[in-house]
């Protein structure tokens, strides 16, 4: 055979036949009679090559035909061997072990309604009333170890066996309305069950032979009808039947999970389920296990019972399935099946099994006619809402950017970050509200920083010009006594400024808000005063451009964690180059802090800031607001302090809550500077640079000329045109002492003393 294979593969040259006229039949006869075999040599050996080489050319065609004949015979032999092996593979081996992943190529004996579907399912029944169907393994299997022909057949030992199959019960009607009976795995001595009845007899027995020992029938039924005739426990049970359809033991269909909890299953649910039937011949123990599709075999069987099968089993028995219909159209399917003796049945591979077909009308179709349109509508609504909320989200965090912003220094914040930092600008984070907008506390996530956000909306009294002025002016200012602007943000309808957060709030709250736990001590007051003076001096003189704050007051002085005074809220500031005239605008500021000339001319100058600072000095030292009220009329804080000064009791104007715990020299200096800085005539006021030096002690303190006239009386005198008795500011460091008359003469016509004092009086009386 080795040479034959090589001849066929072409690794050896094709052999040549020796010339002979003897047929193959004659050659066989001669060999049987022990004739001389030398004359029968056909294939030349290596020693015969010379003979073959000298063969006659006339015999060459004959040699070719003989070689072709041998090849054809050999190929026929090979094909026959392959067909025999193929047929043997489809048959169970000697121990009865087999497995079917579908039945398209399975060799089964079927009768009645049983048939194999194109998809490979074994359909035991179809839509036929009162009919039955059977499917059996074609060859009988040996179930006993002792032949039935022995004298003591009752002593036969039943072999252990195991089977597993996947089934499905599908009804043309809704499963909730029930199905028609069920199916059974059966072991019977014959494949001919023609006498069996359909319906409740499942195609196994009939009314006459039910219960007879001569039946030799063993079955595991999967029943979906409760039949009182057979004592069924319910209409969804698994039962063990021996020679009768009255089960020896039955349980409601279900399985035990790994936790030991029983979970019921509906046999006619149209879903595939798997059954394991395991019989131990030595222990005579039967276990029946049920599980849903694609579940592994439960550790605990549904039923475990002792069954003596030695009187039931004959030596040769057939294994298969039986099913029957009644009055309901029901299809009983088997998807896969395995069987084995003396060991577990081969495991079925779910991936190789066909799907169970859906039969009858689609019961959900009616629901889909309603659900599907609603679903489509809801889907479209969801899309519309998604688009709406996306656009709303974009508008929520939309910002406005303009070309002029590029040239300015402050860092621009993303509105979304500010929104989240202030928790959506919630009321619980509101620090205060003023004419320019509301201020909120916030915490930036990256970096972790506390901030104050001033939010200016369109309903603010001022607008974008002031906002731009603030951004431009303080965005680049760096001073220890000025609230640092960290950045800003703009969006449609909103302007936002981001500052350092001042944990101690405003000075106004410490001085005037009731309920403050402690009175602000004098050292802290003088420290705050000096800080604000330093800040204003820096704004007026030391920075690259003159910045006029225009709203110096206690509520715009914020206190950091170390109680340092910091000047903030530059929303009213005006910016102009050194030496340029301030542009005339509408009057802005806070009543009580507005200089008289500002009310008349509307021109903001550094000296208008000095006037406001003077009022601020008196407010901090006295602990009183610039304008007070009694039962008769309003009282100006300036007049009150001036009265004490004229009476020589200026220290009596100091805040009584201090209870005398203050520096006499510092208090006297602050009060006098307050009067000087808040003088009605701008020319009589010192610059902020000098004020800062007075407070630091680098310049001698100024002196006021004695007068007993109030600021209101000064207004009256100015209106009459006499000014010789007006107070005069004098200082050893300022030799250019000017009288009030000279001061008056230096005002332009539009800023005459009469108009200035009238404006001053009006600005303080009619608040």
ABEGO torsion letter per residue (X at the ends): XAAAAAAAAGABBBBBBBBBABBAAAAAAAAAAGBBAAAABABBBAAAAAAAAABBAAAAAAAAAAAAAAAAAAAAAAAAAAAAAAAAAABBBAAGBBBBBEAAABBBBBBEABBBBAAGBBBABBBBBGBBBBBBBABBBBABABBAABABAAABBBBBBBBBBBBBBBBABBAAAEBBEBBBBBBBABABAAABBBEAAGGABBAAABGBAAAGBBBBBBBABBBAAAGBABABBBBBBBGBABBABBBBBEBBBAAGBBBBBBAAAGBBBBBBBBBBAAAGBBBBBBBBBGBBBBABBABBBBBBAAAABBABBBBEBBBBBBABBBBBBBABBBBBBGEBBBBBBAAABBBBBBBEBBAAAAAAAAAAAAAAAAAAAAAAAAAAAAAAAAAAABBBBBAAAAABABBBBBAAAAAAAAGGGBAAABAEBBAAEBBBBBBBAOBBBBBBBBBBBAABABBAAAAAAAAAAAAABBBAABBBBAEBBBBBGBBBBBBBBBAAEBAAAAAABBGBABBBBAAAAAAAAAAAAAAAAAAAAABABBBBAGABBAAABBBBAAGBBBBBGAAABBBBBBGBBBBBBBBBEBBGABBAAAAAAGBBBAAAAAAAAAAAAAAAAAGBBABBBBAABBBBAAAAAAAAAAAGAAAAABBAAAGGBBBAAAAAAAAAAAAAAABABAAABBBAAAAAAAAAGABBBBBBBBBABBAAAAAAAAAAGBAAABBBBBBAABABBBBAAAAAAABBAAABAAAAAAAAAAAAABX
